[in-house]
Structure formats: structure tokens, C-alpha cells
């Protein structure tokens, strides 16, 4: 058992954030129709001119609304906005953002706005979105959580309403306010007095936000949590070549909205103008923007470590991780079925060091009487004795050795027939990514987050469905701590500086490679993923450490990789799991064997295009 009275784990050492009610996870989106849509330099090569809108289809508003329902099953709303820059509407109310004048309809300039809400914290009544501020006419669509920073709601204050008040009545600009918020978010905001829509997402991109660019067959611009129409899968193989650039392996007219900038949409007559607003205005190359530091900047190595010689680095990291997990699991919502005996928290669980550390820390932060669902996925045709199932069951025994909590190990068993049944939906959720690796990871995540299986200790063998609205996800640990095999190869072949470059690249491309995709997959089940390893304080601290403190590849696998996290695991009382090596989910769950039954794992090229079953 862990001694909770030890100085390291004393409650006083955990910086607590105030409890708040009525948080929401949402699906958000808008569609813009205009005679001409002017794009910023980033997309200049994709501008379509000389084709009349009448000869092109527009995006389907009903598809946008319906696509968001799974993300926010508790409430949905939408409205149509005409002639958004015209203040001479019928009732002459300049604070009314919803205009439907004759002039607006004739111009063909309109914006369709939609949102759906999943109530995450407190109360049974979700905050209605889109939220309209009656005094200013501003409109807010917010899919996010505020976990820290200068601006934080007070106890019992609604996050969405708090942010609306802040954005509507502060002297600071929209970007200045959002830049100072720590959390996981995506936003659409109508600044009524400037007739301008804003769109953006948190730097790591934990919440999906995609942009659809007008093209030869579709005239609409859209920014949305999900692709919902004009989904065009590539039928051309890329020969297994992974493009290292920002737009790597994104196909079709949809792409992840970049996180190094915010974007605005203003209106000039019957035209729409999209502008890019970098977070760092002085930086020429915005893709090199590093708000939380960079391993390549030696000035980031803090003197803080020297100033606290009595506290070990693993102990410091544990304190910071404790705070990160605490802020993500406090005041969890009631389970979906309203049953007090159901778990409020689920963890995507393989039994590896990342998920084990999260489970052990969650154990110290949740009330003792609450159960935790450990969601463990395996693929097979009757035999589900896969590597991740074995390590998961071993991890379950470790957790039971340190805590008497009710750990519910949910065995999510997936057959080939189930994969075939849901393959089309998974393909649309990983889109605009379309590689074999995206599909295999996507299938594993989607079924794990579905949370339907059997609890390992239930002798009745009844089907169990996870009722938690919140899942913890260990993404970000491998990317920051040298968890991938290629990190060891990079160090061996090119030395420390190349390894630091690799780690820096990995953490700063999560928004395009992983997080948008994973958010879409998990939230499809009406659940919200939270990422403790990507907390701003965690990232800043890890960036401040010398590389030797994070990983040491002169030591063998299972020891030198993710060295500091393994030390944290030992502080938490973990044993066997602290020596496990990295195993990718597509191999550990054996999903690749189901998707490619006749192809040896060594012959599967994850970077090649996964050929779709249909276009949407």
C-alpha cells in the first residue's frame, strides 16, 4: 500500500483548483456561403475563382447539425445568420446578431451556426449553445475545459458563461484572453461590434477543429468539430511515404485547423475574408511557435532545479502530475445512466507505464468509495489473449496491491464482424487522415472508448457498458519522454542533439497527427478525453529538464526510455509495470490482425493509404 501520509503525497502538496459546475463538452460548427471567399496566404494556392456558386453545391446544414449529436447528446441548437455586416435589420437592434433581412438573402451571404452539448460538470441542465450575450450581441460556441491560467471561473460559476462575459466585456483582445487560458479547448466566437467570427483551438489541439476550404465542386467554407459533408477519400496510394510537413497525409478539402494561429472571418458586401492571426506576431515561421518552450532552446533549462536540491526530479514531476490529474477529475459528472454505483471515471488502459501512472494518481485524487473503469481493448475471433490484455490484467493486480478501490477491468472484445460493421464510421472520424496507421489506431481507440465489454471479475459474465463521461488518456508521455523505439535509434545513430530535435518535433505536431483524430473518435461515444501529460505545467517542466533526466538510452529498453516516468511509477508503489517496454496499441491489441488477417505484421506499412469502403 502507498503511505498517503508521506510528505510527497500529502494533500497539502497538491495545488487545488476551485470546484466549478456546469462544464460542457460540445460539438461546434459553422458554414459560410458568400459570392467570393478570400483566403490568407497559407491557403492562397487553394482559392477558387471564376466559378459561379450556382454551379457548385453548398455544404449540407442538416448534416452539420446531425453530425454533432453524438458529441453533445444533451442539447443541440442552430440558427441561420444572413448579411452579417448589415446593421439595418428589421428591428433596428444592433445587438441582434441574427439578421434575416431581404438584402441579406439577395446577397447570398449567410452563416449557419450549430452546436450540441454534453453536460460534463454539475447540474442536469446543460448550458445552451450557441450562447448569445444580450447586451453585446456576441455569440460563443465553446468546446473546452479551463484547467488553469490567469482567467479561471469562481466556484459554482459556469465556464461557458464566464468566458462569454470575459470575451464580451474585457479590455483585452480575444487573442490576449485565450492565450492566458490553460486547458483543452476549441472555440468559435462572433464579435458583434466588429462583425467578425473568430476560430481557434488550444495549442496542442486536444479538441478537434477542422476547416473545409471551398473547391471546384463545393462553394462553402466551414469550420467544425467534425467533417460532415464533401468527404472525399483518396483512392491513390502514397506508396507508404509519410510526408513530414504540416499537412502530412491529410486528404480532400478538409484539414486540421492549425494551432499556431487564430483565424477570423469578416464580411465585405457579399464577400467573406478569412485572415490568419498568429499567436506570436513577431515570429516569421509560425510552425516553429513554441509557447511552452522547446528542447532546442538551452535557455529553457530552469534554475528552479538548482534552487530545490532537496526535492528529487521524479518527486517534482509526481507533484505536477498529481495537480494535472486532480484538475481533470475533480467534480466529475454523474454517470450517463444516473446510477451512483456506476463509475464516473474511465481510463484507456493497456497496463503500460503511462496508463498505470495515471490510474495510480487518479486513485489518490478521487474519493475512496468511487470505482474506476479500466478500459482494455482486444481484437480477435474468439481468442482475445492479446499482449495488451495480459499486461492489463497484470496491471490490475498491481493496482489492487496498492489500493482496495473498486477497479473495474472492462474487457472490450472486438470481433472481425464488429470491425466491419463500424469501419465506415471510424474512417469518417479519422478523416482527413487516411493512413493504415490512423485506421488501426482509430479502430482500437473507438472501440476502447465505446466501453462495452465484460468486467473481468463478474462471474455472471453480463455485458457491461461504461457510463463515464470522462476518460483519461496517456497521450503525450511517449512524445515527451523518449518512449518510441525510433527515439533510441535516433540517439544511437545521431546523438543527443538529434534526439532533442525528434522530441521537439513529436510534441509540437500532436495537433495534426493525433489529437484532433483521437478527440473525434472518443467523443463519438459522448465522452470527453482528457490528457494529463499535456497539461501546460507538465509540458513546461519536462521541457526544463536536461535530456539525461528524461531518458537514458545507454540503459536497456524498459529502463532508459521514459526513465523519469518509471521513477515516478516506483514512487507510486508500482512494480512490474515500471519495466514494461513500449508496445503500440495496434500491435498490443492485435487490431492489425483483424484489419489485415492475411498480412504479417512486419509487412504492414502504417504510412500507406488505407483504402476506404465508401465516400461520404
TILUM-309480 format. One line per field, with one value per residue (C-alpha): y, x, z; residue number from 1; residue in one letter. Coordinates in steps of 0.2 Angstrom, whole numbers, plus 5000, padded with zeros to 4 digits. Layout:
BEGIN
yy	(Y,...);
xx	(X,...);
zz	(Z,...);
k	(NUM,...);
r	(a,...);
//
This chain:
BEGIN
yy	(5000,5018,5028,5043,5052,5053,5071,5068,5063,5074,5083,5100,5097,5096,5113,5113,5122,5128,5116,5123,5117,5115,5112,5106,5096,5101,5099,5116,5121,5135,5136,5152,5155,5170,5176,5175,5169,5176,5165,5170,5167,5150,5144,5156,5141,5134,5149,5145,5160,5161,5148,5154,5147,5142,5129,5122,5113,5120,5110,5102,5112,5097,5086,5098,5098,5079,5075,5085,5075,5061,5074,5083,5072,5083,5098,5105,5121,5130,5146,5154,5171,5182,5198,5198,5215,5224,5233,5239,5224,5224,5228,5240,5231,5232,5219,5206,5195,5185,5195,5189,5204,5204,5212,5199,5185,5193,5195,5176,5180,5169,5159,5144,5140,5124,5117,5102,5100,5086,5092,5087,5096,5098,5100,5091,5107,5110,5127,5131,5134,5144,5156,5174,5189,5200,5216,5215,5203,5192,5173,5159,5141,5134,5116,5116,5115,5129,5120,5134,5151,5169,5168,5155,5154,5155,5141,5136,5148,5141,5140,5145,5160,5165,5165,5174,5188,5189,5190,5202,5215,5214,5227,5214,5207,5190,5183,5190,5182,5165,5165,5166,5151,5134,5120,5109,5119,5124,5140,5149,5167,5181,5198,5208,5226,5221,5209,5196,5177,5170,5152,5143,5129,5126,5124,5105,5103,5092,5097,5094,5109,5106,5118,5115,5125,5129,5119,5116,5106,5115,5133,5133,5137,5128,5126,5112,5099,5085,5083,5081,5083,5084,5070,5064,5049,5047,5032,5035,5026,5036,5021,5021,5038,5049,5067,5076,5093,5100,5094,5076,5063,5074,5071,5080,5098,5096,5098,5101,5119,5124,5129,5142,5155,5160,5164,5177,5179,5196,5201,5214,5216,5199,5193,5184,5187,5174,5181,5172,5180,5171,5169,5176,5191,5193,5175,5173,5154,5151,5132,5135,5143,5135,5143,5131,5131,5120,5107,5115,5132,5129,5145,5135,5124,5132,5136,5130,5113,5120,5130,5115,5102,5093,5088,5074,5077,5062,5069,5086,5078,5067,5083,5092,5076,5075,5093,5089,5074,5082,5096,5084,5073,5084,5086,5073,5072,5059,5043,5043,5031,5041,5026,5031,5014,5017,5024,5042,5040,5029,5026,5020,5006,4994,4991,5000,5013,5028,5021,5014,5030,5039,5026,5026,5045,5045,5033,5046,5060,5053,5049,5032,5025,5028,5015,5017,5009,5002,5000,4987,4983,4967,4961,4943,4929,4921,4922,4938,4933,4948,4956,4972,4960,4951,4967,4975,4960,4961,4980,4977,4966,4979,4992,4981,4978,4997,5001,4992,5003,4995,4993,4988,4980,4981,4968,4976,4961,4966,4953,4955,4957,4971,4980,4978,4984,5001,5003,5016,5027,5025,5030,5046,5050,5049,5059,5069,5057,5041,5030,5012,5018,5030,5017,5004,5016,5024,5007,5002,5019,5020,5003,5006,5022,5013,5004,4989,4973,4962,4965,4953,4948,4947,4928,4932,4937,4950,4964,4979,4997,5010,5025,5038,5054,5057,5047,5049,5047,5045,5053,5064,5054,5044,5060,5070,5056,5046,5032,5027,5014,5027,5039,5026,5024,5042,5044,5029,5035,5054,5058,5069,5084,5074,5066,5083,5088,5072,5075,5093,5089,5075,5085,5100,5090,5081,5093,5087,5068,5063,5074,5080,5062,5055,5068,5064,5045,5046,5060,5050,5040,5055,5055,5068,5063,5072,5072,5075,5073,5088,5100,5116,5114,5097,5101,5116,5106,5092,5105,5112,5096,5090,5076,5064,5066,5061,5046,5037,5026,5020,5009,4995,4996,4996,5006,5020,5025,5036,5035,5049,5042,5025,5033,5041,5024,5017,5032,5027,5009,5001,4986,4975,4989,5001,4989,4987,4992,5002,4992,5002,5000,4992,4978,4976,4975,4965,4976,4974,4956,4959,4973,4963,4945,4938,4951,4948,4962,4966,4968,4981,4998,5010,5025,5019,5024,5014,5011,5017,5007,5022,5041,5052);
xx	(5000,5005,5008,4996,5003,5021,5026,5027,5008,5001,4985,4994,5006,4993,4989,4970,4959,4942,4927,4915,4899,4891,4905,4901,4909,4902,4901,4903,4902,4898,4896,4899,4892,4897,4900,4919,4929,4946,4959,4975,4992,4993,4979,4981,4985,4968,4957,4944,4939,4929,4916,4899,4892,4876,4887,4893,4885,4885,4888,4873,4867,4857,4872,4882,4868,4866,4885,4887,4874,4885,4897,4883,4868,4861,4856,4858,4853,4857,4852,4854,4863,4861,4870,4881,4889,4872,4866,4850,4840,4821,4820,4835,4843,4862,4865,4855,4867,4855,4850,4837,4834,4829,4845,4855,4846,4848,4866,4868,4879,4875,4882,4874,4879,4876,4881,4877,4881,4886,4885,4901,4900,4886,4868,4856,4853,4867,4872,4863,4874,4876,4877,4871,4876,4860,4870,4883,4876,4891,4890,4900,4902,4914,4920,4933,4939,4948,4960,4971,4979,4976,4957,4948,4929,4924,4917,4900,4902,4898,4913,4904,4895,4911,4921,4907,4907,4926,4927,4912,4917,4936,4948,4960,4958,4951,4968,4976,4962,4963,4982,4981,4969,4976,4966,4959,4948,4941,4931,4920,4916,4906,4912,4897,4903,4917,4906,4919,4919,4935,4940,4954,4960,4972,4990,4991,4974,4966,4949,4946,4943,4943,4942,4934,4940,4930,4934,4928,4913,4908,4907,4906,4919,4916,4925,4918,4922,4919,4919,4901,4899,4910,4921,4932,4943,4959,4960,4978,4991,5006,5017,5019,5028,5025,5026,5034,5027,5012,4999,5006,4993,4978,4967,4952,4945,4945,4961,4965,4964,4982,4985,4999,4986,4968,4958,4945,4931,4924,4912,4913,4897,4894,4911,4920,4938,4947,4963,4976,4981,4997,4999,5017,5016,5035,5039,5041,5039,5023,5025,5040,5030,5033,5023,5028,5047,5057,5070,5081,5082,5095,5089,5074,5084,5077,5087,5072,5080,5096,5085,5076,5091,5082,5067,5071,5066,5054,5046,5044,5036,5024,5018,5015,5006,4996,4990,4986,4976,4967,4961,4954,4945,4938,4919,4916,4898,4885,4887,4876,4863,4862,4867,4878,4886,4892,4910,4912,4929,4936,4955,4961,4971,4984,4993,5009,5018,5008,4991,4997,5004,4988,4977,4988,4987,4968,4967,4975,4964,4946,4936,4939,4922,4921,4925,4936,4933,4949,4945,4956,4953,4957,4954,4951,4940,4936,4953,4957,4973,4982,4998,4988,4976,4990,4999,4982,4977,4995,4992,4975,4984,4997,4984,4974,4990,4992,4973,4957,4947,4934,4944,4933,4944,4932,4937,4932,4932,4931,4927,4930,4911,4911,4925,4916,4900,4908,4923,4914,4910,4928,4935,4925,4931,4949,4947,4956,4969,4968,4984,4984,4991,4977,4964,4972,4974,4957,4948,4957,4953,4935,4931,4940,4931,4914,4917,4906,4913,4913,4921,4935,4928,4910,4905,4888,4898,4885,4888,4895,4894,4905,4894,4908,4908,4926,4941,4959,4971,4990,4994,5009,5020,5030,5032,5040,5049,5058,5045,5046,5059,5064,5070,5083,5088,5089,5101,5111,5114,5115,5117,5109,5105,5096,5086,5081,5075,5065,5056,5053,5045,5034,5026,5023,5014,5002,4988,4989,4994,4985,4974,4961,4958,4958,4945,4933,4935,4932,4919,4908,4903,4898,4913,4927,4945,4957,4976,4986,5003,4999,4995,5004,5013,5018,5025,5034,5043,5048,5055,5065,5074,5091,5088,5098,5085,5071,5078,5095,5097,5114,5102,5092,5073,5062,5074,5082,5067,5054,5067,5059,5041,5047,5054,5038,5029,5041,5036,5018,5021,5021,5032,5032,5024,5038,5049,5037,5043,5033,5020,5010,4991,4989,5001,4996,4978,4980,4969,4980,4977,4959,4960,4974,4972,4982,4997,5011,5013,5030,5024,5010,5016,5007,5011,5002,4984,4970,4958,4941,4925,4915,4915,4904);
zz	(5000,4997,5013,5009,5025,5017,5013,4995,4994,5007,5002,5006,4992,4979,4972,4971,4959,4964,4960,4947,4940,4923,4912,4894,4880,4863,4845,4836,4818,4806,4787,4777,4760,4750,4732,4735,4749,4751,4760,4769,4762,4770,4758,4743,4731,4735,4731,4718,4707,4691,4695,4700,4716,4707,4698,4714,4728,4746,4762,4769,4785,4791,4790,4801,4814,4814,4814,4831,4840,4847,4854,4863,4866,4880,4869,4852,4843,4827,4818,4801,4800,4785,4779,4795,4792,4789,4805,4796,4800,4803,4821,4821,4836,4833,4847,4837,4829,4819,4804,4791,4780,4762,4757,4766,4757,4740,4743,4746,4761,4776,4790,4798,4816,4825,4842,4853,4871,4883,4901,4910,4927,4940,4937,4925,4914,4901,4895,4879,4865,4854,4868,4864,4875,4875,4879,4865,4853,4854,4851,4859,4854,4866,4867,4881,4899,4908,4920,4924,4919,4924,4920,4930,4934,4953,4962,4955,4940,4923,4912,4896,4903,4912,4896,4887,4900,4899,4880,4879,4892,4895,4888,4882,4864,4860,4857,4873,4884,4876,4876,4895,4897,4902,4896,4882,4870,4853,4850,4838,4843,4835,4839,4835,4836,4823,4813,4814,4818,4827,4826,4835,4847,4861,4856,4857,4848,4861,4854,4836,4824,4805,4791,4774,4760,4745,4730,4712,4717,4733,4737,4756,4769,4785,4802,4813,4826,4813,4794,4789,4770,4755,4762,4748,4752,4742,4731,4726,4736,4743,4741,4760,4760,4775,4772,4787,4783,4792,4780,4780,4774,4775,4760,4752,4756,4775,4786,4804,4809,4813,4831,4829,4824,4827,4811,4808,4795,4791,4778,4764,4755,4748,4751,4765,4770,4780,4790,4800,4817,4823,4842,4841,4829,4828,4823,4804,4803,4813,4813,4825,4838,4855,4868,4882,4877,4866,4870,4857,4867,4880,4889,4895,4907,4923,4938,4948,4949,4957,4969,4976,4979,4992,4981,4968,4950,4950,4966,4957,4942,4953,4961,4945,4938,4953,4951,4932,4936,4951,4940,4927,4938,4951,4952,4939,4931,4936,4925,4910,4917,4933,4944,4959,4958,4941,4938,4935,4928,4914,4909,4892,4900,4892,4908,4902,4912,4905,4910,4926,4932,4928,4937,4952,4953,4950,4964,4976,4970,4969,4984,4991,4988,4969,4957,4941,4924,4916,4898,4889,4871,4862,4844,4839,4833,4849,4856,4865,4874,4866,4873,4880,4889,4898,4903,4908,4919,4927,4930,4938,4951,4954,4957,4969,4978,4982,4984,4989,4977,4966,4950,4936,4922,4907,4893,4877,4865,4846,4833,4814,4811,4824,4815,4798,4805,4811,4799,4788,4804,4810,4793,4793,4811,4807,4791,4784,4790,4780,4783,4788,4805,4808,4804,4815,4830,4826,4827,4843,4851,4845,4852,4868,4871,4867,4883,4880,4886,4902,4919,4922,4940,4935,4937,4928,4913,4909,4896,4905,4897,4904,4910,4912,4903,4906,4900,4905,4890,4892,4875,4876,4888,4874,4864,4878,4887,4873,4873,4855,4848,4834,4849,4854,4836,4833,4849,4844,4826,4828,4846,4859,4849,4835,4849,4856,4839,4837,4854,4850,4833,4841,4854,4843,4829,4840,4834,4817,4819,4834,4845,4833,4827,4844,4850,4836,4839,4858,4858,4846,4861,4871,4881,4884,4883,4895,4893,4910,4901,4890,4904,4902,4918,4915,4897,4904,4917,4906,4893,4908,4911,4904,4892,4903,4917,4905,4896,4896,4880,4887,4898,4891,4885,4900,4910,4900,4889,4899,4914,4924,4922,4928,4943,4946,4945,4958,4970,4967,4973,4955,4952,4936,4925,4928,4917,4903,4885,4873,4863,4850,4853,4835,4840,4858,4854,4838,4828,4814,4813,4811,4798,4788,4793,4778,4780,4793,4805,4799,4781,4786,4781,4793,4782,4766,4762,4770,4755,4760,4758,4753,4751,4761);
k	(1,2,3,4,5,6,7,8,9,10,11,12,13,14,15,16,17,18,19,20,21,22,23,24,25,26,27,28,29,30,31,32,33,34,35,36,37,38,39,40,41,42,43,44,45,46,47,48,49,50,51,52,53,54,55,56,57,58,59,60,61,62,63,64,65,66,67,68,69,70,71,72,73,74,75,76,77,78,79,80,81,82,83,84,85,86,87,88,89,90,91,92,93,94,95,96,97,98,99,100,101,102,103,104,105,106,107,108,109,110,111,112,113,114,115,116,117,118,119,120,121,122,123,124,125,126,127,128,129,130,131,132,133,134,135,136,137,138,139,140,141,142,143,144,145,146,147,148,149,150,151,152,153,154,155,156,157,158,159,160,161,162,163,164,165,166,167,168,169,170,171,172,173,174,175,176,177,178,179,180,181,182,183,184,185,186,187,188,189,190,191,192,193,194,195,196,197,198,199,200,201,202,203,204,205,206,207,208,209,210,211,212,213,214,215,216,217,218,219,220,221,222,223,224,225,226,227,228,229,230,231,232,233,234,235,236,237,238,239,240,241,242,243,244,245,246,247,248,249,250,251,252,253,254,255,256,257,258,259,260,261,262,263,264,265,266,267,268,269,270,271,272,273,274,275,276,277,278,279,280,281,282,283,284,285,286,287,288,289,290,291,292,293,294,295,296,297,298,299,300,301,302,303,304,305,306,307,308,309,310,311,312,313,314,315,316,317,318,319,320,321,322,323,324,325,326,327,328,329,330,331,332,333,334,335,336,337,338,339,340,341,342,343,344,345,346,347,348,349,350,351,352,353,354,355,356,357,358,359,360,361,362,363,364,365,366,367,368,369,370,371,372,373,374,375,376,377,378,379,380,381,382,383,384,385,386,387,388,389,390,391,392,393,394,395,396,397,398,399,400,401,402,403,404,405,406,407,408,409,410,411,412,413,414,415,416,417,418,419,420,421,422,423,424,425,426,427,428,429,430,431,432,433,434,435,436,437,438,439,440,441,442,443,444,445,446,447,448,449,450,451,452,453,454,455,456,457,458,459,460,461,462,463,464,465,466,467,468,469,470,471,472,473,474,475,476,477,478,479,480,481,482,483,484,485,486,487,488,489,490,491,492,493,494,495,496,497,498,499,500,501,502,503,504,505,506,507,508,509,510,511,512,513,514,515,516,517,518,519,520,521,522,523,524,525,526,527,528,529,530,531,532,533,534,535,536,537,538,539,540,541,542,543,544,545,546,547,548,549,550,551,552,553,554,555,556,557,558,559,560,561,562,563,564,565,566,567,568,569,570,571,572,573,574,575,576,577,578,579,580,581,582,583,584,585,586,587,588,589,590,591,592,593,594,595,596,597,598,599,600,601,602,603,604,605,606,607,608,609,610,611,612,613,614,615,616);
r	(x,x,x,x,x,x,x,x,x,x,x,x,x,x,x,x,x,x,x,x,x,x,x,x,x,x,x,x,x,x,x,x,x,x,x,x,x,x,x,x,x,x,x,x,x,x,x,x,x,x,x,x,x,x,x,x,x,x,x,x,x,x,x,x,x,x,x,x,x,x,x,x,x,x,x,x,x,x,x,x,x,x,x,x,x,x,x,x,x,x,x,x,x,x,x,x,x,x,x,x,x,x,x,x,x,x,x,x,x,x,x,x,x,x,x,x,x,x,x,x,x,x,x,x,x,x,x,x,x,x,x,x,x,x,x,x,x,x,x,x,x,x,x,x,x,x,x,x,x,x,x,x,x,x,x,x,x,x,x,x,x,x,x,x,x,x,x,x,x,x,x,x,x,x,x,x,x,x,x,x,x,x,x,x,x,x,x,x,x,x,x,x,x,x,x,x,x,x,x,x,x,x,x,x,x,x,x,x,x,x,x,x,x,x,x,x,x,x,x,x,x,x,x,x,x,x,x,x,x,x,x,x,x,x,x,x,x,x,x,x,x,x,x,x,x,x,x,x,x,x,x,x,x,x,x,x,x,x,x,x,x,x,x,x,x,x,x,x,x,x,x,x,x,x,x,x,x,x,x,x,x,x,x,x,x,x,x,x,x,x,x,x,x,x,x,x,x,x,x,x,x,x,x,x,x,x,x,x,x,x,x,x,x,x,x,x,x,x,x,x,x,x,x,x,x,x,x,x,x,x,x,x,x,x,x,x,x,x,x,x,x,x,x,x,x,x,x,x,x,x,x,x,x,x,x,x,x,x,x,x,x,x,x,x,x,x,x,x,x,x,x,x,x,x,x,x,x,x,x,x,x,x,x,x,x,x,x,x,x,x,x,x,x,x,x,x,x,x,x,x,x,x,x,x,x,x,x,x,x,x,x,x,x,x,x,x,x,x,x,x,x,x,x,x,x,x,x,x,x,x,x,x,x,x,x,x,x,x,x,x,x,x,x,x,x,x,x,x,x,x,x,x,x,x,x,x,x,x,x,x,x,x,x,x,x,x,x,x,x,x,x,x,x,x,x,x,x,x,x,x,x,x,x,x,x,x,x,x,x,x,x,x,x,x,x,x,x,x,x,x,x,x,x,x,x,x,x,x,x,x,x,x,x,x,x,x,x,x,x,x,x,x,x,x,x,x,x,x,x,x,x,x,x,x,x,x,x,x,x,x,x,x,x,x,x,x,x,x,x,x,x,x,x,x,x,x,x,x,x,x,x,x,x,x,x,x,x,x,x,x,x,x,x,x,x,x,x,x,x,x,x,x,x,x,x,x,x,x,x,x,x,x,x,x,x,x,x,x,x,x,x,x,x,x,x,x,x,x,x,x,x,x,x,x,x,x);
//
